[in-house]
Amino acid sequence: MNEWNIALGALVLLLSLAAGAPLSRWYFAPTGSHRTAPVDNVVPLEAFMRPQAAETNDVGWCPAEQAERLHAYHPDKSRTCWTCRTVTPAGVPRV
């Protein structure tokens, strides 16, 4: 009788695994309801990569670091340090 119980238990386990896999895939299938609504004001990556104005990069004096650093020069003659992101207004003399 002991072998019969082991065989019956193995059969029940096999059938529960065979039936449980498709049922669990059906029950836990993604429905998409957890996703948020799409945002309408998304800017494409190309817009960020496109130059907005005639800006150049050149070495200039950074007053925050007290050293020569690479800067982005803007059309209004101000500049932004690429190292520390300090914005220097136009006409600031080198100290």
C-alpha positions in Angstrom: 0.0 0.0 0.0 2.9 2.3 0.6 4.1 2.2 -3.0 0.5 3.0 -4.1 0.5 6.1 -2.0 3.8 7.3 -3.4 2.7 6.7 -7.0 -0.6 8.5 -6.3 1.1 11.4 -4.7 3.5 11.7 -7.6 0.6 11.6 -10.1 -1.2 14.3 -8.2 1.9 16.5 -8.0 2.5 16.0 -11.8 -1.1 16.9 -12.7 -1.1 20.0 -10.4 2.1 21.2 -12.0 0.8 20.6 -15.5 -2.5 22.4 -14.8 -1.0 25.0 -12.5 1.5 26.4 -15.1 -1.1 27.6 -17.6 -3.4 28.8 -14.9 -0.7 30.8 -13.2 0.3 32.4 -16.6 -3.3 33.3 -17.2 -3.8 34.7 -13.7 -0.6 36.8 -13.6 -0.7 37.9 -17.2 0.1 41.6 -17.6 -3.0 43.6 -18.4 -1.4 47.0 -18.8 -3.6 48.6 -16.2 -0.6 49.4 -14.0 0.8 51.8 -16.7 0.3 55.5 -16.4 -1.3 57.6 -19.1 1.0 58.7 -21.8 2.5 62.2 -21.4 1.6 64.6 -24.2 4.5 67.1 -23.7 7.4 64.7 -24.3 10.2 66.3 -26.2 12.1 63.9 -28.6 15.8 63.3 -28.0 16.7 65.0 -31.3 15.4 68.3 -30.0 17.8 68.2 -27.1 20.7 67.3 -29.3 20.0 70.0 -31.9 22.0 73.2 -31.2 19.6 76.0 -30.1 21.8 78.9 -31.0 25.3 79.7 -32.3 27.3 78.5 -29.3 31.0 77.7 -29.2 33.3 76.0 -26.8 36.6 77.5 -25.9 38.9 77.8 -22.9 38.2 80.7 -20.6 38.8 81.9 -17.0 36.4 80.3 -14.5 36.0 82.6 -11.5 34.7 79.8 -9.3 37.6 77.5 -9.8 40.2 80.3 -10.3 41.6 78.4 -13.3 41.4 78.2 -17.1 38.6 75.7 -18.0 36.5 74.7 -21.0 33.4 77.0 -21.4 30.4 77.1 -23.5 30.1 80.6 -24.9 26.5 81.8 -25.4 25.2 84.3 -28.0 24.7 86.9 -25.2 28.4 86.8 -24.5 27.9 84.9 -21.2 29.7 81.6 -20.7 29.1 78.4 -18.7 31.9 76.3 -17.3 31.7 72.7 -18.3 33.5 71.6 -15.2 31.5 73.3 -12.4 28.5 74.6 -14.4 29.1 78.2 -13.2 27.5 80.8 -15.4 29.6 83.9 -15.8 27.9 86.9 -17.2 29.2 88.9 -20.1 32.0 91.4 -19.4 33.4 89.8 -16.2 37.1 90.5 -16.2 39.8 87.8 -15.5 41.0 88.1 -12.0 
